[in-house]
Amino acid sequence: MTKLSVNINKVATIRNARGANNPDVVKVALDCERFGAKGITVHPRPDERHIRHQDVFDLKPCLTTEFNIEGNPEPDFVELVLQAVPAQVTLVPDSHNQITSNHGWDTKTNIEFLTEVTEKFHEKGIRVSIFVDPDEEMVEWAAKAGADRVELYTEPYASAYEADREAAIAPFVKAGEKAKSLGLGLNCGHDLSLVNLAYMHQRMPYIDEVSIGHALICDALYLGLEETIKRYNACLAD
């Protein structure tokens, strides 16, 4: 079964809007695990507008599922990950002023840099996933950088899904099959939802993990967190 990793950034955004510790990010993460999530994802940005560095250290000793830290591997982020030692780090090429991630790495152009940071994380036993667009060449160069997995940026699939889901999924199937042929694990994330997740899993049952935050938290406002996680897991059932 493809694992569901819940991105809790939006929970931290709500907390930060009023200060104090409501909602409690650690409690929500533990509840997500209790309700069936198989992992927790955070994406700490330099301005700490949602997940803070301290959240990473608060979460690490409490979680019993896989902990995935996403971010641009600038020096501060690299040091944070090396100190926290999560199960997985996902390298994302977002700039400081981006609202959210909106593209994958050009792994060919950045091969030396990505190889260097991947080696640093491997020295600590951390699995490395590189965030890429659904492009077979970018997947291939991620493998050359030493990545253990790639995460496919799925916003283009989500945007095109309702108009033509078969055309929308086609480049992802090709990229996913390329990853598997190279011995890479496969993650997917960004704008996946209860609307489009089941079809992606149907066409790509070999996906190792999906990381979902915004849509899941929005659904939880209406359905409740436990029911929402149950429904997302149902989309990933064999």
N, C-alpha and C positions, 0 to 999 in steps of 0.2 A: 504493500500500500504506500502510495506517495505520502510523505509526511507534510503536515500542516504546521508551519512556523508562523506564529502570530507576531506581527510587528506592532509594538506598543507605543510608538512615537506619539500617536494622537492622544493617548491617555496622558502622556507627559505634557502635551500642549495644553490640555484642559487644566491640569494642575498648575502649570506655570502662569496661566492667565489670572489666577487669584492669589498666588503665593501659597505658603503653608504646604500641606501634603495631602490634599484632597482633590482628586482620587489618589490613593496610594499606589504608586507604580509597581512596587514589589508585590503587594497583595493582588493586584490585577493579574500580574504575570503568573503568580502561583495559582490563582483561580483558573486562568486559561489552561494551565497544565492539568488541573484537577478536572476540568470539563472536557479534556481530550486532545488539546494541542500537543504536538510532539516536539515543539521547539519554540523558543522565544527569540525574536529579532529586535535589535535596536540599531538606530542610525544616529549616533551623536555627531552633531555638526559643531564647527568651531565657535559659533555664537551661543551654543547651548539653548537654542530657542525651544527645544522640546527635551529630548534625553540629555541629561547632564553627565559629565564624567563620573560624578559620584554615584549616579544611578547604576552605572556599569559595575562598580565595586560592591554596591549593595545587592545587586541581583546575582552576581556570580556564585556566592556560597549557598544561595537559597534554591537555585533551580535544579531540578532533577532531570530535565530533558535537555536537548541540545541548545546551546547558547550561540547565537550568530550575531556578530557585530559587523555592521556595514559602514563604509565610509571611504573617503578619498585618502589614500595613504600618504598624507603629509606627515612631517616629523612628529607632531603632537599626537596624531591618531595612531601612528605606528607604535609610539611609546605606550599609549593607553592599552592597546591590544596586547603588546608584549607583557605588560604588567598583569592584565586580567586573565590572559590565556583562555579564551573561549574555545569551544569545539571547532568553530569555523569563523573565518574572517572573509567578508565579501568586499572586494575592491571595486569602488564605484567612482567614476571620474567627474563628480559634480563640483562646481565652483561654489564659493562662499555665498553668493547671492541667489542661488537657485532655490526656488520654492520646493521643488522635488526633483529627483533624478529624471533626466529626459533623454539620455543616450548612453550607449555602451562605450567601452574603450576601443580605440584604434590600437589593437594589440600588436600589429606589425610595426607601427611607428614607435610605439612605447615599449618594445620588447626588452630592451636593456633595463629600463626602470622596473618594469613588472617582474622580470626575472630576479632582480636584486631584492625587492621587497618580499617576493614569494619565498626566497631562500631564508630571509630573516624569520619569517613566520614558521617555516618548516623546522627551523632549529629549535623552536619551542613546542613542536608537535601539533601545531595549529593547521587544520585543513584550510586550504585557500581556494576560494571561488572567485572568478573574475567575471564582472558584469559586462555583457556584450550584446550587441544587436544581433538579430537572427541572420547572421552572415557566416557562411561556412569558412571563409578565409579568416575571419576574426576568431572563430572557434579554434581553427588550426594553430594560429599564432599564440593563443592562450595556452594551448597544450605545450608549445615550444617554450613558453615562459615558465613551465613547471607547475601550472595550476592543477589542482585535483579535480575541480569542477568548473563549469561555467554557469552563470545565471543569465538566462535570456531575458532581455528587456521586453515585456509583453504588452506595453501600452498600444503599439500599432495593431496587435491582434484584437485587443479590447475595443479599440475605436472602430475597427472595420467589421467586427463580429456580426452585428445585426444586418448589415447590408449584404454580406456574402461570407458566411463563416468558413466555407471551404477555401476560398481565396485567402482569407485572413490567416488561416492556420498553416497554409502550405509552406511558407519560408521557415516557420518554426519547426515543422516536421523535418525538413531538410537539415536545418542546423542541429536539431536534436539527434538525428541519426548520425551526423558527422561527429558530434561529441562522443556518442557511444562507440563509434568505430575507432576512435582514438583512445578509448579507455578512460574517458573523462566521465565523472558524475554530472548530472544535469539538474539544475535548479531553475525555477521560473518565478518571475515576480514583476509586479506593477500593473495596477488597475484590473487585476483578476477579481472576479466577483461571483456571486451566486448565479448570475446570468450566464457567464461564459466559461466558468471553471470546469464544469462536468464535460463539456465537449472537448476542451483541450486535453483533459485526462483521458478521455475515450480515444483520441487520436494519438496521444503520446503517453501510454501507460507506464513507460519506463522513467518518467520524471521522478527524481529522488525526493525533491522538496519544493513546495511552493511557499513563498513568503508573502503574506497578505496583511495589510494594516488598515488603510483608509476605508475601503469598502466594508471590511469586517466590522470595524468600530461603528460605522454608520448604520449597518444592519442591526447591530446590538442595541442601538437606541430604541428600535421598535420591537425587536424579537427577544431581547435579553442576551447576555453574553453566553450563557450556557447553551441555549437553543441555537444561537448563531454558529457557535463552534461545531455543534452537532450537525448542522446543515452543511457547513463547509466540508466536514469530514465525509458526509454522505456523497458529496460530489467526487470524492477521491476514492470511493469504495470500488473494489474490483468488480 
